[in-house]
Amino acid sequence: MISKKFLSLLLVVLINGPMLVSGSEIPEEWTAQHAIKFARQNNPDSQLAGLRILQAEAILQKSAAGFYPQVALSGSYSQTNNPMYSFGNILNQGEFSPQIDFNNPGRTDNLGLGVGVQYRFYNGGQDLAHKKAARAGVDLSAAASEMVHLRLEFEVFRSFQRMIERSMILQARQKALEAISSSLAIAKSRHDAGELLKLDLLNLEVEQSQARENLIQAHHDLDIVQRIFLTLLGLPGNNLLIEIDDGEGPTLPIDPGPSQRPELKKLTAALKAAEYQLAAARGSRLPTVDGFARYQYDQGTILTGGGDSWMAGINLNFKLFDGHQSDAEIALSETQLGVLRTEQRKLELALGFEVAQAQLALELARQRQQVTEKMVEQAVESESITQARFRSGVLLISELIDSENRLTDARVRHALAASAVQVAIADLRRASGLPQYTEDFTQTTRMENQP
C-alpha cells in the first residue's frame, strides 16, 4: 500500500508546484534563519529534490509488486460454426449428446467469465534484491536532497551576509562623501579668503566626484546581491524592498569532520544498491517457481446451456543456457561495485581536505578581522587629527585626501573581513555536513504543509 507520508508529500507538491508553499508569506524584514527556511520551501532546486524523493519512493512501491499475487478478471462473448470451437462450447456448457455430428456440430455462442490468480513463489531472490535496491535508491535520493539543501542553505546565508557587507561598504562610501564634502566647504571658504590655491580646491572637487562614483557603485553592488538573494529564495524580486536584520549567525561546529556529509551517505546508498543489484544478477541463474489458479464459467444462448470449470498448478522454469547474459550482468555489477568502492575512498580524502581548508579559511578570516578592526580605530584617530590640522591651515590638501582614503579603505576592509568570518563559519558547517541552524527545517516544513 502507498504510505500516507508519500501521498501527503505528493499532494503538497502537486498543489503548490512552482508557486509559494503555503505558510511562506514574504516577511517585511528578513533574518538569515528565516531566509534559509523560506528558500528550502520555495527554491526550485529544493522542490526538484523533493520530487526526486517522490520518484524514488514510487520506484520502491513498484518493486514491492512482486511480493503480491496477480489477480485478473476476464470476460468474452463469441459466436462460431467452426466445428472444433463449437464442439468446445458444447462441452463447456454441458450440452453434449451422442447425436451430435462431430464434423458439423452447428452454430454455437458462448459468454465466458473467468477469474485467475498467479503468484511467484521463488525467483532466486531477485524480487527481494530489487526491493532492497529500490529502498537504497530512496536513501540515495534523500542524501542527494540533503546535498541540495545544505548547499542552498550556505548560498542563502552567504548572500544574506553579502547584503550586510555591501550595506556596511555603502555606509563607508556615504561617510567618505560627507567627509570630503565638509572639507570642500572649508576649502572654498579658505579659497575665497585667499588662503588656498585654486589647484588644491580643484583636487578636492575631483576627490568629491570620485567619492560620488564610489557611492553609486556601492548602491549598484547592493542591488545585485539583493537580486541574487531573492533568486535563491525563489522570488522574482520585482520592486520588492528588502529589509534585513543582522541576527545571530551560525555557531561553530564542536567537532568538524566530513562524517555527516550527504555525499558520503549518497555513495553509501549507491554501494548498497549496487550490492543488491549484484545479488539480483546472481539470482537470475536460479530457477523460478510460479503458482496459478483459474475459474471459468461459460453460458450459451443458442443452446442455453451453462457450465463452470477450474484449473490450478505450478510452473517450474530453469534456464539451461541464456547466451552468457547472466554472466555478463554479474560481471558488470561486480565492476560497478568496485568502481563505487574506489570512489568512496577518493571522496573521503577529498571531503577531509575540504574541511581542513574551511578551518584554515576561518582562521585567516578571524586574523584579518582583528587586524582591520585595529586599522579602523587607527584610521579614525588619524583622520580626526588630520581634520583639525586642515581647519587650522597647517595641512596640505594631498595629506587630507590620503587620510580620508585610508579611513574609507580601512572601513571597507573591516566590512569584508567581518563578513568573511561569518561566511567561513557557515562554510565549515557545510563542509561538516551540518545545517546552518540546528532547527529541523524539514520537519517544520512538513508540519506547516499538513492539511
N, C-alpha and C positions, 0 to 999 in steps of 0.2 A: 504493500500500500504506500501511496505517496504521503510523506510526512507533512504534518501541519506547518512545521517550520518552513519547508520547501514552498508550500502553497502561499503562505503569508508573505514570504520574501518575493516570490514571483508576482503576487498581486501588487505589492508596493512598486516594483519596477515597471510593470505594465501600466499602472495608473499614472505614475509620475513621469516616466520616460525621461526626456531631457529637461523637463521642467523642474522648478524648485521642489524639493521634497517637503512634504507637509511638516510644519513646525520650524521651517528655515526662514523665518522673517528676517529681512535685512535690518540690522540694528542701526541706530543713529551714531553709535560710537563703537569702534572695533577694538577688541583686545586680541592678542596673539592666540590665546587659548580658544576664544570663540571663533576666530577666523579658521583655525585648524578644524574645528568641529564642523563648521559650515562647509568647508572645502570637501571633507570626507563624504558629506551628503550630496553635494551638488556638482563637484568637478566631474567632467565627462570620463576621465580616466578611472576615477573611483567607481562610477556607475558601471563602466565596462568590466571592471574587475568583479563586481557583484554578479553581473550577467554570466561571466565565465564560471563562477562558482555554481550558479544555477545549471549551466550546461553540464558541468561535471557531475552534479547530483542527478541530473536526468539520465546520464550515461550509467550511473550506478543503479538507478531504478531499472533501466533496461537490462543490465547484466544479471539482475535477480530473476528475470523471467524464466530462465532455465530450471529453476527450482519449483516451479508450479506446473500442474498439469495443463494441457491444452484441450479445451472443450469447444466443440463446434456443432452447430445445428445445420441441417440441410433439408432442402425440400425441392421437389421437381414434379412436373406433370408432363406426360408424353402419350402419343398415340402411334401405333405401328401395325403393319401387317407382315413384317419380317418374321418368318417362321421361328427363328431362334429367339428373338426378343419377345414375340407374342407368347411362345411356349413358356419362357421365363416368367412373364407376367401372370400366366395362368397358374404356374406353380406357386409363385409368391402370394397370390390372392386366394390360394386354397380351392381352385375351381377345376382341378384335374379330374378327368373321367376317361375310361378306356375307349370311349367312342371318338376321342379327339383324333383328327387327322394330323399326324406329326409333320407332314410335308406342307400342310396348309391349315394351320390352326385358326386362321381368320384374323379379323381386326380386333385389337385389344387396346386399352389405355391403362394408365397407371398413375396414381397420385402417391408419391413416395415421400415420407417424412422420416428423418433419422437424427440421431444424436451420437456423437463419437467422443471418446476420451483417449488422449495419448499422453504418456509420461515417460521421460527418460530416467531410468534408474541409475545408469552409470555411463560415463563417457571419458573415463581415465582422469577424472578430477579437473577437466578443462573448465566446466562451468564455475566451480569454486575458485579456480585460479583467476578466471576472468573477473569474477565479482571482487576478489581481493585487489586485483589490479585497478579496477574502477574505483574502489574505495581509496586506494593510494592516489588515484587521479584527483579525487576530491581534496585530499590533503595537499596535493601539489598546487591545485588552483587556489586553495586558501592561502598557501605560502606565497604564491605569486601576487595575490590580492594584498597581502601584508606588505610585500615589497613595494607595491604601488603606493600604499597608504603611508609607509614610512618616508619614502622619497617625497611624496606630496606634502606631508607634514613639515619636512625640512625646508622644502622650497617655499611653502607659505610663510613659515617663520622667518626665513632669510629675506623674503620680500617685505614682510612686515618690518623687520629690522632695518632694511634699506630705506623704508619710508621715514623711520625715526632718524636715521643717519642723514638723509637728504634734508630733512626738516632742520636739523642742527646746523648743517652746512648753509642752508638758506638763511638761518638767523645770523650766522657768522658773516655772510656776504652782506646782509642788511646792516649789521653793525659797522662793517667796514665802510659802506657807503655813507652812513650817517656821520662817522668819524671824519672821513675825508671832506664831506660837505661842510661840517663845522669848521674844519681847518681852513677850507677855502673861503668861508665867510670872514674869518680873521685875516686871512691873507689879502683879501680885497680891501679891507679897512686899512691895512698897513700899506698896500699899494697906493691907495688914494692919498695917504698921508706922506707918500714919497719915501717910505721905509723899505719897500720891497721892489725888486726888479720885475719888469713885465715877463721876462723869461721864467722866473720862478712861479709867477701866477699861472702862466700857461701850462707849466709842468703839473701843477695841482689840478687844473681843469682836465688835462689828459688823464690823470690818475682817477679823477671822478668818473670820466666816461668809461674807463676800464672797469671800475667798480660796478657801474650800472650794467655793463655787459655781463660781468660775472654773476650779478643778481638775476638777470634774465635767464642765463644758462642754468642757474640753480633752480629756478621755477620750472624750467623745461625738464630737468633731470627728475624732479619730484613728480611731475605729471607722468613721466614714463614709468617710474617704479609703481605709481598708483595703478596705472593700466595693467601692468604685469600682475600686481596683487589681485585685482578684480578678475583677470583672466583665470588665475589659479583657483579662484573661488567659484568659477563657472558663471560669472556675471558679465553682461555686455559692457557695463561701465559708461553708458551714455548719460552724461550730465548727472552722474552720481557723486555726490560730495562725500568725502572720506574724512572722518574724524577718528583719530587713534588715541588709545590710552596706553601709555607705556607701563603696563603692569608687570607682574612677576614673570620672569623668564624661566626657561627650563633649568632644572637642577643638574649638577654634575653627577654622572654615574658613580656609584660607590666602587664597583669593580668592573671597569671597562674591559670588554672582551668580545670576540665575534661569535660566541657560542649561541647567542639568541638570534643571529641574523637569519631572516627568512630565506635568503639564498641557500643556506645550508639545509634548512627544513625542506625547501623545494627539491634540492638534489637528493636528500634522503628519501623523500616520497617517490622521486623518479627511480631510485635504486630499488625500492620495494616493488614498484610497478614492473620494472624490468625482471626482477626475480620471479614474480608471478607469471609474467609472460613466458619466461623460460619453462616454468612448470607446466603451463598450458601447452607449449610446444612439445614437451616430452610426453604429455598425456595423449597427444594425437596418435602416438604409436599403439595405444592400448585399445581394446575392443569397446564397443558401445552396446548397451542393453536398453531396449525400449519396450514398454508395455502398451497395449492398445485394447480398446473395447468399443463395440458399436451396436446400437439397437436400431432396427429398421421396421417401419410399418408401411404396408402397401395396400392401396384401396383402388378398386376399379369401378367404373360407372357403366361400362358396356356389359361386362359380365357380373357386375355388382358384388363381386367377392372381395374379401379382405383377409390379410394375414400379417403376422409380425415375425421377426427373426432377430437373432443376435450373433455376434462374433467377438471373441476375445483371444488374446495370445501374447507372445513375447517374440521380439525380433533381436537377433544377435548378429552384429556385423563386426568384422575384423579385416582390416586392410593388410593383405599379404605383401603388396608392393605398390607404392604410390609415386614411383619415379623419383625417389630420393627427396620428395618435397618436405617430409618431416625432418630429415637430416639437415636440409638447408635452413629450415626455420629454427631449429635448435642451434645450429652454428651461428646464425645471425643474432639470435637472442643472447648467446654467450658473449659474442663480440660487443654488443651494445652494453651489456652489463660490465664488461671490462673497461670500456670507454668511460662509463659513468663513475666507476670507482677511481680511475685516474683523475678525472675532472674534480672529484670530491677532494682529493689530496691537494690538487692545484688551487682549488677555491679556498681551502682552509689557510694556505700560506698567503694568498692574496688578501683575504679579509683580515688576517693578523697584521699584515703590513699596513692596511688601511687604518686600523685602529691606532697603531703606533704613529702613523702620520698625523692623524687627527689630534692625538695627545701633544705632539710636537708643535702643531699649529696653535693649539690653545696656549701652550707655554709662551710661544713667541708673541701672541696677541696680548697676553697679560703683561709681558715686559714692555711692549710698545705702549700700552695704556698707562703704565706707571710713568714712563719717560715723557709722554705727551702731556700728561696731567701736570707734571712739574714744568714742562715747557710753556704751557698756557699761563701758569702763575708768574713765571719769569717775564713772559712777553707782556702781560697786563701791567706789571710793575714798571717795566721798561717804557711802555707806551705812555703811562701816566707821567713819568719824569720827562719824556720827550715833549709831550704836550705843554707841560709847564715851561720848559725852556723855549719852546716855539712862541708861546704867548709873550715871553719876556724879550723875544727878539734876538736870542743868542744861539739859535739853531738854524742850520741850513735846511732848505726845503727837501733836498735829497735825503737827508737823515730822517726827516719826518716821514717821508714816503716809505723808506726802508723799515722804519719802526711799525708803521701801520700794516705793511705787508707781512712782516714777521708775526704780528699778532693774529692776523687773519689766517695765515698758514698754520700757526700753532692750533688755532681753534678747529680748523678743518682736519688736521692730522688727529687731534684728540677725538673728534666725532667718528672718524674712520676707525680708530683703534678701539674705542668703546664698543662700536658695533661689531668689530671683528671678534671681540671676546665672546659676545652673546652668540654670534654665528658659529664660532669654534665649539662652544659647549653643545649647541644644537647638532653640529656635525659629529661630535663624539658620541652623542646619544644615538644618532642614526647609524654610525659605524658599529655601535654595540648592539644594534637590533632592538633598540628601545624606542617607544613613542616619545614625543617631545614633552608630553604631560602624562601623569600617572593615571588620569581618568580613563575609564574604559569607554572610548567613544563609540565602538561598535555596539556594545550593549545599550548605550544610551540612545543611539540612533534607532535600533530595533524597537525599543520600548516606545519611542516617540511615534513611530510609524505604525504601531499596532492599532487596528480599528477599535 
